[in-house]
Amino acid sequence: MNSELSFEQASAELDTIIEKLNSGSTSLEEMVQLYEKGTELVNYCTKLLDSYRGRIEKVTVQHDV
């Protein structure tokens, strides 16, 4: 996974994969590859969100919000 992707870029790529999978015009092999890539993107986005959540919680605690 390219760790230089922003959350927005990864999310957009995931949307494209979902559209392709829903189109029904891909081969089984391509569907499996898209699914694998989509799973990687979901995991990547989850890690980014967890990181952002941690940063927000840290700021919140520091500022007693």
N, CA, C and O atoms as a GROMACS GRO file, in nm:
protein
  260
    1MET      N    1   0.085  -0.119   0.000
    1MET     CA    2   0.000   0.000   0.000
    1MET      C    3   0.088   0.124   0.000
    1MET      O    4   0.185   0.132   0.076
    2ASN      N    5   0.056   0.218  -0.084
    2ASN     CA    6   0.131   0.343  -0.092
    2ASN      C    7   0.093   0.430   0.028
    2ASN      O    8  -0.016   0.487   0.032
    3SER      N    9   0.184   0.441   0.124
    3SER     CA   10   0.154   0.515   0.246
    3SER      C   11   0.154   0.666   0.225
    3SER      O   12   0.134   0.742   0.320
    4GLU      N   13   0.177   0.710   0.102
    4GLU     CA   14   0.173   0.853   0.074
    4GLU      C   15   0.033   0.897   0.028
    4GLU      O   16   0.010   1.015   0.003
    5LEU      N   17  -0.058   0.802   0.016
    5LEU     CA   18  -0.195   0.837  -0.022
    5LEU      C   19  -0.262   0.912   0.092
    5LEU      O   20  -0.247   0.876   0.209
    6SER      N   21  -0.336   1.015   0.058
    6SER     CA   22  -0.416   1.081   0.161
    6SER      C   23  -0.541   0.997   0.184
    6SER      O   24  -0.574   0.908   0.105
    7PHE      N   25  -0.610   1.027   0.291
    7PHE     CA   26  -0.736   0.957   0.317
    7PHE      C   27  -0.833   0.976   0.201
    7PHE      O   28  -0.900   0.883   0.158
    8GLU      N   29  -0.839   1.099   0.152
    8GLU     CA   30  -0.932   1.130   0.043
    8GLU      C   31  -0.897   1.053  -0.085
    8GLU      O   32  -0.986   1.006  -0.155
    9GLN      N   33  -0.768   1.040  -0.115
    9GLN     CA   34  -0.726   0.965  -0.233
    9GLN      C   35  -0.760   0.817  -0.218
    9GLN      O   36  -0.810   0.754  -0.312
   10ALA      N   37  -0.732   0.763  -0.102
   10ALA     CA   38  -0.761   0.621  -0.078
   10ALA      C   39  -0.911   0.596  -0.084
   10ALA      O   40  -0.955   0.495  -0.139
   11SER      N   41  -0.988   0.686  -0.028
   11SER     CA   42  -1.133   0.673  -0.030
   11SER      C   43  -1.188   0.680  -0.173
   11SER      O   44  -1.278   0.604  -0.209
   12ALA      N   45  -1.133   0.770  -0.253
   12ALA     CA   46  -1.176   0.782  -0.393
   12ALA      C   47  -1.141   0.656  -0.472
   12ALA      O   48  -1.220   0.610  -0.554
   13GLU      N   49  -1.023   0.600  -0.445
   13GLU     CA   50  -0.982   0.477  -0.512
   13GLU      C   51  -1.074   0.362  -0.471
   13GLU      O   52  -1.109   0.277  -0.553
   14LEU      N   53  -1.112   0.360  -0.345
   14LEU     CA   54  -1.204   0.258  -0.297
   14LEU      C   55  -1.341   0.272  -0.364
   14LEU      O   56  -1.403   0.172  -0.400
   15ASP      N   57  -1.388   0.395  -0.381
   15ASP     CA   58  -1.515   0.418  -0.451
   15ASP      C   59  -1.509   0.365  -0.595
   15ASP      O   60  -1.605   0.306  -0.643
   16THR      N   61  -1.397   0.387  -0.661
   16THR     CA   62  -1.380   0.338  -0.799
   16THR      C   63  -1.385   0.185  -0.802
   16THR      O   64  -1.447   0.127  -0.891
   17ILE      N   65  -1.321   0.122  -0.706
   17ILE     CA   66  -1.322  -0.024  -0.699
   17ILE      C   67  -1.464  -0.075  -0.677
   17ILE      O   68  -1.506  -0.171  -0.741
   18ILE      N   69  -1.538  -0.011  -0.589
   18ILE     CA   70  -1.676  -0.052  -0.562
   18ILE      C   71  -1.760  -0.040  -0.688
   18ILE      O   72  -1.841  -0.128  -0.717
   19GLU      N   73  -1.744   0.070  -0.761
   19GLU     CA   74  -1.818   0.088  -0.886
   19GLU      C   75  -1.788  -0.024  -0.985
   19GLU      O   76  -1.878  -0.077  -1.049
   20LYS      N   77  -1.660  -0.059  -0.998
   20LYS     CA   78  -1.620  -0.166  -1.090
   20LYS      C   79  -1.680  -0.300  -1.047
   20LYS      O   80  -1.730  -0.376  -1.130
   21LEU      N   81  -1.675  -0.328  -0.917
   21LEU     CA   82  -1.730  -0.453  -0.868
   21LEU      C   83  -1.881  -0.459  -0.890
   21LEU      O   84  -1.935  -0.565  -0.922
   22ASN      N   85  -1.949  -0.347  -0.872
   22ASN     CA   86  -2.093  -0.343  -0.889
   22ASN      C   87  -2.136  -0.344  -1.035
   22ASN      O   88  -2.252  -0.374  -1.066
   23SER      N   89  -2.046  -0.312  -1.125
   23SER     CA   90  -2.081  -0.305  -1.266
   23SER      C   91  -2.112  -0.442  -1.326
   23SER      O   92  -2.190  -0.454  -1.421
   24GLY      N   93  -2.051  -0.544  -1.270
   24GLY     CA   94  -2.074  -0.679  -1.321
   24GLY      C   95  -2.002  -0.708  -1.451
   24GLY      O   96  -2.026  -0.812  -1.513
   25SER      N   97  -1.916  -0.618  -1.493
   25SER     CA   98  -1.848  -0.635  -1.622
   25SER      C   99  -1.703  -0.680  -1.607
   25SER      O  100  -1.625  -0.671  -1.703
   26THR      N  101  -1.666  -0.727  -1.488
   26THR     CA  102  -1.528  -0.769  -1.467
   26THR      C  103  -1.522  -0.921  -1.457
   26THR      O  104  -1.619  -0.987  -1.419
   27SER      N  105  -1.408  -0.973  -1.493
   27SER     CA  106  -1.387  -1.118  -1.483
   27SER      C  107  -1.373  -1.156  -1.335
   27SER      O  108  -1.350  -1.071  -1.249
   28LEU      N  109  -1.387  -1.284  -1.309
   28LEU     CA  110  -1.372  -1.331  -1.172
   28LEU      C  111  -1.234  -1.299  -1.118
   28LEU      O  112  -1.220  -1.257  -1.003
   29GLU      N  113  -1.131  -1.319  -1.199
   29GLU     CA  114  -0.995  -1.289  -1.157
   29GLU      C  115  -0.980  -1.141  -1.120
   29GLU      O  116  -0.921  -1.108  -1.017
   30GLU      N  117  -1.034  -1.054  -1.204
   30GLU     CA  118  -1.026  -0.910  -1.175
   30GLU      C  119  -1.107  -0.876  -1.050
   30GLU      O  120  -1.065  -0.791  -0.971
   31MET      N  121  -1.221  -0.940  -1.031
   31MET     CA  122  -1.302  -0.915  -0.912
   31MET      C  123  -1.224  -0.950  -0.785
   31MET      O  124  -1.228  -0.876  -0.687
   32VAL      N  125  -1.152  -1.061  -0.788
   32VAL     CA  126  -1.072  -1.102  -0.672
   32VAL      C  127  -0.960  -1.001  -0.647
   32VAL      O  128  -0.934  -0.963  -0.533
   33GLN      N  129  -0.894  -0.957  -0.754
   33GLN     CA  130  -0.787  -0.858  -0.739
   33GLN      C  131  -0.842  -0.727  -0.685
   33GLN      O  132  -0.780  -0.664  -0.599
   34LEU      N  133  -0.957  -0.684  -0.735
   34LEU     CA  134  -1.019  -0.561  -0.686
   34LEU      C  135  -1.059  -0.575  -0.540
   34LEU      O  136  -1.043  -0.481  -0.462
   35TYR      N  137  -1.111  -0.690  -0.504
   35TYR     CA  138  -1.149  -0.715  -0.365
   35TYR      C  139  -1.027  -0.707  -0.274
   35TYR      O  140  -1.033  -0.647  -0.166
   36GLU      N  141  -0.917  -0.768  -0.316
   36GLU     CA  142  -0.794  -0.764  -0.237
   36GLU      C  143  -0.745  -0.620  -0.220
   36GLU      O  144  -0.710  -0.578  -0.110
   37LYS      N  145  -0.744  -0.546  -0.329
   37LYS     CA  146  -0.701  -0.406  -0.324
   37LYS      C  147  -0.795  -0.324  -0.236
   37LYS      O  148  -0.750  -0.240  -0.158
   38GLY      N  149  -0.925  -0.349  -0.248
   38GLY     CA  150  -1.023  -0.279  -0.166
   38GLY      C  151  -1.004  -0.305  -0.018
   38GLY      O  152  -1.016  -0.215   0.064
   39THR      N  153  -0.974  -0.430   0.015
   39THR     CA  154  -0.948  -0.466   0.154
   39THR      C  155  -0.826  -0.393   0.207
   39THR      O  156  -0.826  -0.345   0.321
   40GLU      N  157  -0.721  -0.384   0.126
   40GLU     CA  158  -0.601  -0.310   0.166
   40GLU      C  159  -0.635  -0.162   0.190
   40GLU      O  160  -0.588  -0.102   0.286
   41LEU      N  161  -0.716  -0.106   0.101
   41LEU     CA  162  -0.753   0.036   0.115
   41LEU      C  163  -0.837   0.060   0.240
   41LEU      O  164  -0.819   0.160   0.309
   42VAL      N  165  -0.929  -0.031   0.269
   42VAL     CA  166  -1.012  -0.017   0.390
   42VAL      C  167  -0.922  -0.021   0.513
   42VAL      O  168  -0.938   0.060   0.604
   43ASN      N  169  -0.829  -0.115   0.516
   43ASN     CA  170  -0.738  -0.125   0.631
   43ASN      C  171  -0.652   0.001   0.644
   43ASN      O  172  -0.629   0.050   0.754
   44TYR      N  173  -0.604   0.052   0.531
   44TYR     CA  174  -0.523   0.174   0.530
   44TYR      C  175  -0.604   0.293   0.583
   44TYR      O  176  -0.556   0.369   0.667
   45CYS      N  177  -0.727   0.308   0.534
   45CYS     CA  178  -0.813   0.418   0.579
   45CYS      C  179  -0.844   0.406   0.728
   45CYS      O  180  -0.847   0.506   0.800
   46THR      N  181  -0.866   0.285   0.774
   46THR     CA  182  -0.893   0.262   0.917
   46THR      C  183  -0.774   0.303   1.002
   46THR      O  184  -0.790   0.365   1.106
   47LYS      N  185  -0.654   0.268   0.957
   47LYS     CA  186  -0.533   0.308   1.030
   47LYS      C  187  -0.519   0.459   1.035
   47LYS      O  188  -0.484   0.516   1.138
   48LEU      N  189  -0.546   0.525   0.921
   48LEU     CA  190  -0.539   0.671   0.920
   48LEU      C  191  -0.640   0.732   1.016
   48LEU      O  192  -0.606   0.822   1.092
   49LEU      N  193  -0.763   0.683   1.013
   49LEU     CA  194  -0.866   0.736   1.102
   49LEU      C  195  -0.830   0.714   1.248
   49LEU      O  196  -0.852   0.801   1.332
   50ASP      N  197  -0.775   0.596   1.280
   50ASP     CA  198  -0.732   0.569   1.417
   50ASP      C  199  -0.623   0.667   1.460
   50ASP      O  200  -0.622   0.716   1.573
   51SER      N  201  -0.532   0.695   1.368
   51SER     CA  202  -0.424   0.790   1.397
   51SER      C  203  -0.481   0.930   1.422
   51SER      O  204  -0.442   0.997   1.517
   52TYR      N  205  -0.573   0.972   1.337
   52TYR     CA  206  -0.634   1.104   1.354
   52TYR      C  207  -0.712   1.110   1.485
   52TYR      O  208  -0.708   1.211   1.556
   53ARG      N  209  -0.783   1.003   1.516
   53ARG     CA  210  -0.860   0.999   1.640
   53ARG      C  211  -0.766   1.015   1.760
   53ARG      O  212  -0.797   1.088   1.855
   54GLY      N  213  -0.654   0.946   1.756
   54GLY     CA  214  -0.557   0.957   1.864
   54GLY      C  215  -0.503   1.098   1.880
   54GLY      O  216  -0.487   1.148   1.991
   55ARG      N  217  -0.476   1.162   1.767
   55ARG     CA  218  -0.426   1.299   1.771
   55ARG      C  219  -0.531   1.393   1.830
   55ARG      O  220  -0.498   1.482   1.909
   56ILE      N  221  -0.657   1.374   1.791
   56ILE     CA  222  -0.765   1.460   1.841
   56ILE      C  223  -0.784   1.438   1.991
   56ILE      O  224  -0.802   1.534   2.066
   57GLU      N  225  -0.780   1.312   2.033
   57GLU     CA  226  -0.795   1.283   2.176
   57GLU      C  227  -0.681   1.345   2.256
   57GLU      O  228  -0.703   1.396   2.366
   58LYS      N  229  -0.560   1.341   2.202
   58LYS     CA  230  -0.445   1.399   2.271
   58LYS      C  231  -0.464   1.550   2.288
   58LYS      O  232  -0.441   1.603   2.396
   59VAL      N  233  -0.506   1.617   2.183
   59VAL     CA  234  -0.529   1.761   2.190
   59VAL      C  235  -0.642   1.792   2.287
   59VAL      O  236  -0.634   1.888   2.364
   60THR      N  237  -0.746   1.711   2.283
   60THR     CA  238  -0.860   1.732   2.372
   60THR      C  239  -0.819   1.720   2.518
   60THR      O  240  -0.859   1.802   2.600
   61VAL      N  241  -0.739   1.620   2.550
   61VAL     CA  242  -0.693   1.601   2.686
   61VAL      C  243  -0.601   1.715   2.729
   61VAL      O  244  -0.611   1.766   2.841
   62GLN      N  245  -0.511   1.754   2.640
   62GLN     CA  246  -0.417   1.862   2.672
   62GLN      C  247  -0.488   1.995   2.698
   62GLN      O  248  -0.444   2.075   2.781
   63HIS      N  249  -0.598   2.016   2.627
   63HIS     CA  250  -0.669   2.143   2.639
   63HIS      C  251  -0.792   2.129   2.729
   63HIS      O  252  -0.871   2.222   2.742
   64ASP      N  253  -0.806   2.013   2.789
   64ASP     CA  254  -0.916   1.988   2.884
   64ASP      C  255  -1.052   2.024   2.825
   64ASP      O  256  -1.133   2.090   2.890
   65VAL      N  257  -1.075   1.980   2.699
   65VAL     CA  258  -1.201   2.011   2.630
   65VAL      C  259  -1.304   1.909   2.666
   65VAL      O  260  -1.417   1.917   2.618
   0.00000   0.00000   0.00000
